[in-house]
C-alpha cells in the first residue's frame, strides 16, 4: 500500500507522519523506517523507529531513490512500513515521475508486504487523478 500525505507548507505533514509512525510502532508487529532529510526528529520519533537521513546517500534521481528504498527493504525483510518526509529536498519530482514511482512502489509493496507513506507538497488539484485515491490531504489550520 502507498499513501501520500499531501498539503501545502505548514499544514502539518511532518507532524502527521511522525504521529502515524509512532502509533504504528506501538500497534504493529514489524519494523518501521522514517526517511528524512536530517536528524531533527530523532527525539520526537519512538526510539524503535529507524530514522534514516537520506541526504547522506547521494540520491540524485527518482531511480536512485527507488533503489534506495529497495535496498532499505533488502536489509530488513521485517520492515513493515516506510515513512518518507521531505522528498522534494531529496530529489526533484514532477507528477509523471510521481505516478511512475507509485507504480514501482506498489509492486514492491505487494511483493515484500511493506507499506509506504510519503509526504508531498501537493494540493488536491495538483495530485494526478490516478493517485487521488492514495492521498490524504491536510488543510491549513
N, C-alpha and C positions, 0 to 999 in steps of 0.2 A: 504494500500500500504506500502511496505517496500522498502527502498532504502539504499544500502550500499555505503558509500563514502570511497573509497579504495585508498591506496598508501603507499609507504614506509615512514619512519620517515622523516619529513622535507618537505613533498610535499604540505602542506597547508590544511590538512583535517580539523583541528580545525577552521582555518580561514574560510574555505568554509562552515562548519556547522553554525558558528556564523552569517555569511552573509545571509545564507538561512533563519535562524530563525528570524533575524531582518527584512528581506524583507517580510517574511510570516506574521509577526506581523502587518506590515503596510497594507497588502492587504487582510488578512484573516478575517474570522468572529468569529473564536473560539479562545480558549486559547492555549498557547504553553508552553511546558516544555522543559528545557535543562538540561539533566542529565550529570554531570561531576564528576571528582574525587577530586575537590577542588572548592574554590570560586573565583579563579583568574580572571574569565571572567565576574564578576559581573558588571564591568563598561563598557565592550565592548558589552554586550547584551542590547537590548532595555529594559527599566525598566519594561515593561509589560510582558516580558518573565520570566517565573518562573524558576529560577536556583535552582537545587536540587543537593546537594553534596551526591553522592551515598555512599561514604566511611563512612558516619555517620549511615548507616543502617545495618551493619554487614552482607552483602551479601557474601555468601561463595560458591555458586554453580550456575549453569545455571538455575536450578529450582527456587532457591530463587530470582534470577534476574528476571525471568519471573513473579513470584509472585509480586515482587516489581513493575514491570511495570503495572500489572493488578490492583494493589492497587492504583497506581497513577491515572489510568483511573477511578477507582471506586470512588475516592474522587472528581473527576471533570468530569462530563459527557459532558461538553462543551470543553474538551481537544481535539483539532483538530490535533495537531502534537506533537510528542515527538522526540527530538534530543538526541542522546547518544554519548558522546565523551569519549575516554579513557577506553573502555570496557575491555581491557586487564589488566588495573590496578585494575579493579573491580573484575574480575573473570578470571580464565584460561579457554580458549575456543579453541577447535580444529574444524576442518572443519565438522565433523559429528555432533557435538553439534551445530554448526552454522546453519546447514541445519535444525535440529530439532527446533531450536529457530525461524528460519524464518517461518517454517510451523505453529508453535504455534502463532507467532505474526500476521501472515496473517489471521488466524482465528479470533483473537480479533480485528484486524484492520477492517475487514469487519463487524463484529458484532457491534462495537462501533464507526465506521467511524473515526478512528484515524490513522494517518499516522506515520510511524517510519522512522527515518533517523539515521543510525548507522555508525560511523567512524570505519574503520578496517585497521590494518597494514598488508594488503594483497596486493600483486601484482596481475595482471590479471591472470597469470598462477597458482596462489595459491587459487583462488576463485573456489569453487566447480562448476562444469559445470552447474548444475541446478539453480545456483544463479547468473550466469553471466549477465542475463537479468535484474537483480535488482541492478547491480553495476555501479557506476560512478567512473572511475579510474583516479586519479590525477597523473600527471607525475612530476618528479623533474624538477625544473627550472634551 
